[in-house]
Amino acid sequence: MKSQNIKKATIVLNLQRSIIGVKFVDFQNEFDALKIPTPAKKGTLCYLLREAMEGNILKAVDSNVTCEYARYALGLSKPDITISEGRSYHYSGLYQSKGVAREIVSSMKYLSHEIYGIVVGPLELMEDADIVIMVDYAETIMRVMQGYAYKFGSPKNLNFFGNQAACGDLISKPYYNNDINVSLMCRGMRANGRFEKGELGVAIPIGIFDTLVDGVVATANPVSSHKEKKRILNALDNNDLGNKIDMHYNYGIGLKEYDERVKKIRNNSI
């Protein structure tokens, strides 16, 4: 089911990069048994995610990840209490007061679990992932949110502020909250991950991936343009989608039809 939905999501959303997964590995023997390479060089988590989006599956431990704060967010290393309390962020000048910095770090949801390592790679190669990540431009992330809202309603746990994007926004927060999160990215993610100025990220726990894709497909008919519908149908027919695409319909037409019916009933009751 996951492989079919990866294909559907990639086509319907017109994704430019691979959908990737992140998996937490609890034990060393489990990690060592994985027939997966470690990174050729040490680097940031942002770099590892970019490698995954380019088709590479990698496993990593704390010594492979050069960004200390990413290791804290994922649970690969344990932060000093001063870091958990936001003192270092306040000292760095990112936040006005110790209180603001403490609240910021608290909202990052640094994971306290005990893990040995992580695996990152294209989701099609790791359906046992814990977190699913997509990166694309704002319009595409909009479509992801429309699919989420179709199935789950208003998101309750969105949290982002341009800091610790890859590790916090796209891994620790959606994992901790078991819910979707969006990222505006941060300076480090754009630089080390080589992401462009207009790109955004979105992440979900693996457990809602199939349902989210169903929502994205279901909303393609009411919200997609004629051009987008044509592109989708050139790649997938209605049977592959599991949902009908009407080239002449959009949700504006549906709203108008419904409102006209209501007006007619109201007028007849006068």
N, C-alpha and C positions, 0 to 999 in steps of 0.2 A: 504493500500500500504506500509506504513512504516513497519508493522510487517513482511510482506513478505521480504522486503529488509533488515531488521535486520537479518533475518534467512539467506538470501543469503550472506550477507557480512560476517557473522560469519563463515559460512562454506567455502566460497571461500577463505577468508583470513586466515582461520584456527585460529581464534582469541582465545586466552587463557583466556581472561577476558570479562566481559559484556561490550557492547557498552553502554555508559551512556549519559544522558542529563542533562543540567543545565537550569533552568528557573528562570527568574527574576520576582518577585512578587511585584507589585506596591503598593498595599494598605493593611493596617492592617486587615480590615474586610475580604478581600480576603484570606489573609494568615491564619487568625484564622479559616476560614471555611474549610480549607483543612484538610481532615481526614488522616493526615500524621503525624508521630511522629517527635519530635525534637530529636537531638542527646542525648544519655544517659549521655554524658559528654561533656564539652567544648573541642574543639580541633582545629587544623589547618584546613584550607580548603583542604590541601592534604589528611588529614585523612578522611574528608568527602567524597572526590572523591573515595578513596579506599573502603570505606564502600559501596558506590554506585556500584562499580565494583564487589563487593561480593554479590550483589542482594538486597541491602537495599535502600529504598526510604526515604529520610529525608527532613525536612524543617528546615531552620535556619535563625536567625536574627543576627545582628551585635554582640550581646553578646555571641552567640554560637561559634563565630570564634575568636580564640585567636591571630591570626597573624594580627597585625594592617595593614601591607602593603597589605595583601590580601583584607582586607575590603576596603582599598583605591582603589585598582584596580577594584573591583566589583561595587563600588558605595554605599556600605553599610555604609561607613563613609567618611567624607571629610578630605583630608590631609591639613596640614598647608602649606602655600606658600613655606616655606623653603624645605619641602619634595618634592613638585611639581617641585621646581627648582633644585633638586638633591643635595642640600647641605648636607643632612644627609648621603647619599651614598658616597659622596666624603670624608666626615669626617670619615666614617667607614673604609676607606682604600680600598674599592672595585674598585674605579676608580681614575685615576691619577690626574685629574683636575676637577674643578667645571664645566668647559665647557663640558667635557666628561660626567660627571654625569648628568648634565642637559639634554643633548641629549638622554642619556639612559632612564631617567624617562619619557621624552616626548614620546619616542618610545613605552613605555609600555602601552600607551593609557588608562590611568586611566579613568574610566567611570564617567561622571559628572551627569548622570541621578539620579533622586530621586526614590529610591526603599525602600521597607520595609524589604524584605527578599528574600531568594532564595530557590529553591527546587533542590535536586540532587537525581538521581536514575537511574536504568536501563532504557534505552530508550524505551523498550517495555512497560513500565509502565507509560510513560509520553511523549506521542507523541506531546504534545504542548510545548516541550522544545524550548529554544532559541538557545542553542549550543549543538553540539554533540561531544563527546570525545571518542577516542580510544587509548589504550596503548598496545604496543606489542614490539617485537624486530625489529631491523632495516629492515630486509627483508620484514616484513609485512608492515611497514610504506612505504617502497619503492613501494609496490604494490598499496597502497592507492594513492600515488602520481602519479603512472602510470594511474590509473583510473581517477584521476583529470585531468591530462594532456590530456587524450583521449577526454574528454568532453570540457575542458575549456582552454587548451593550457598551456603556461608557467605561473606558479604562480607569481604574481606581488607583494605580500605582506608578504613574508616569513620574519620573524624577531625573532631571538632567540640569547641569549648570556649567558645561564646558570644561570639566576637569575629570581626570581618570575615566575616560570614555570607554576604551576597549575593555578594561578590567572591571570597572565599576558599573557603568551604564549598561554594557552589553553582556556581562557575565554575572557578577555578584548580585546585582539588584534583581534581574529577572529570575535568578535561581532562588534567592532568599524569599522573594515575594510570590514565587510561582506564577508569574504574570508577565505580560508584555512590557517592554520598555523601549523608549526611543532615545537616541543619542545625537546631539549636535556635533559630536566629536570634540576633541581637544587639540591643542597645538601639537602635542607629542604624537597623537594618532595620525594626524594629517601628515606630519613630517616623516615619522618612522614607518608608517603604513603606506605612504605615498598616495594618500587619498586627495582628491581634488576639492577645491574650495566649496563647491555646492553639494557635495555628497553628505549623506546622513546614514545613520545605522539604526537598525531595529533588531531586537532579540526577544525570543520567547522560550519558555521551557518546552522540551521535546513533546511533552504530553498533550499540548494543544496544537501541534503543527498541522496534523491532518485536518482538524476542525477549522483552523484558520484558513487553510488553502481552500476548503469547501466554501468558506465565506468570501474569499477573494474571487473564486469562480462564480459564485451566485450573484455577486454585485457587478460582474463584468457587463451583463446585459443592461442594467439600468444606468450605469455611469460611464461606460466606455464610448468613445467617439466612433463614428462610422469608420474612420481610418483604422482605429485600433481594433475594432471588431473584425474588419477584413484581414488584418494581419494575424489575429488569433486563429480565425477559421482557415487561413492558408496553412497553418501549422497543426491545428487540431480541429477535427470535426465535432459536431455537437455530441456524438456518441462518446468520443474520447473525453470530452469535457464533463459529460454527465449533466449538462445544463444547456438549455436552448439559448442561442444567440439570435436575436431579432434585429436585423440591420436597420429597421425603421422605428425602433423603440428607444426611448430614454426615460429616465424617472420623471422628467418634467412633463412628459405626455401623461404618465400615470397619475401624477399629482393633479393635473388639470382634469382628467377624466373623473377622478374620484370627487373633486370639489364640485364639478358640474352636476354630478349625480346628487350630491348633498343639497346643492342649491335648488335643484328641481324638486326634491322632496320637501324642502322648506317652503318653497313657493306654492306648492300644491296644498300645503297644510294651512295656508292663510285664508 
